[in-house]
Amino acid sequence: MTQLELAQKTGLSRASIANIERGQQNVGLHHLYSIANALEVSSLSDLLPPLSISQDREEEPQMRTSEKLSEASKAGVEQLIRNALKQGAKQSTGR
């Protein structure tokens, strides 16, 4: 699929798709769902960056969030991502 085709399916501009691919543009959660739908991705977590797992397995995985967010906002975003990942895992395992 070309950037233009993906842009047309998601309502984003082709330039936005190119910037997202290069990591030069933040992606809103609603756009992430649009992109996943357009790409027919089975789980939203397939589009998310991998979690960096700490050496201590009992510790929660750390996620990268925007440096411009307040600590409370970062925590909220991280919780949304965790919930999306858990939901994706449940759907892929049929639980």
C-alpha positions in Angstrom: 0.0 0.0 0.0 1.4 3.4 -0.9 1.5 6.4 1.5 -1.2 8.1 -0.6 -3.5 5.0 -0.4 -3.1 4.8 3.3 -3.7 8.6 3.6 -6.9 8.3 1.7 -8.1 5.4 3.8 -7.3 7.2 7.1 -8.2 10.8 6.3 -4.6 11.8 7.0 -2.4 13.6 4.5 0.3 11.8 2.6 2.8 14.1 4.2 1.5 13.1 7.7 1.9 9.4 6.8 5.4 10.0 5.7 6.2 12.0 8.8 4.7 9.2 11.0 6.8 6.6 9.2 10.0 8.6 9.9 9.0 9.2 13.5 8.8 12.9 13.0 5.1 13.3 13.9 3.2 12.1 17.0 0.2 10.0 16.3 -3.1 10.5 18.1 -4.7 7.3 19.5 -7.7 7.9 17.2 -5.4 8.0 14.2 -3.6 4.9 15.4 -6.9 3.0 15.3 -7.6 4.4 11.8 -4.2 3.3 10.5 -4.7 -0.2 12.1 -8.1 -0.5 10.5 -6.8 0.7 7.1 -3.8 -1.8 7.2 -6.2 -4.5 8.5 -3.9 -5.2 11.4 -5.3 -7.9 13.7 -4.1 -6.2 16.9 -3.5 -2.6 17.7 -0.4 -3.7 19.7 1.2 -4.7 16.4 1.6 -1.0 15.6 3.0 0.1 18.9 6.7 0.2 19.7 8.1 -2.7 21.7 8.2 -2.3 25.5 11.6 -2.1 27.0 11.6 -4.8 29.6 13.7 -4.1 32.7 16.2 -6.5 34.2 13.9 -7.0 37.2 11.0 -9.0 35.7 8.6 -7.9 38.5 8.9 -4.3 37.5 6.4 -2.8 35.0 7.7 -2.4 31.5 8.8 1.2 30.6 7.3 3.0 27.6 8.5 6.1 25.7 6.1 9.0 25.9 6.5 12.6 24.8 8.8 14.7 26.9 6.3 17.5 26.7 3.6 15.7 28.7 3.2 16.3 32.4 3.9 13.3 34.7 0.2 12.8 35.2 -0.5 12.8 31.5 2.4 10.4 30.8 1.0 8.1 33.4 -2.5 8.3 31.7 -1.0 7.6 28.3 1.0 4.7 29.6 -2.1 3.2 31.2 -4.0 3.5 27.9 -1.2 1.7 26.1 -1.1 -1.0 28.7 -4.9 -1.5 28.5 -4.7 -1.6 24.7 -1.9 -4.2 24.8 -3.8 -6.3 27.3 -6.9 -6.1 25.2 -5.0 -7.1 22.1 -3.4 -10.1 23.9 -6.8 -11.2 25.2 -8.3 -11.0 21.7 -5.4 -12.9 20.1 -5.6 -15.7 22.6 -9.4 -15.8 22.6 -9.7 -15.1 26.3 
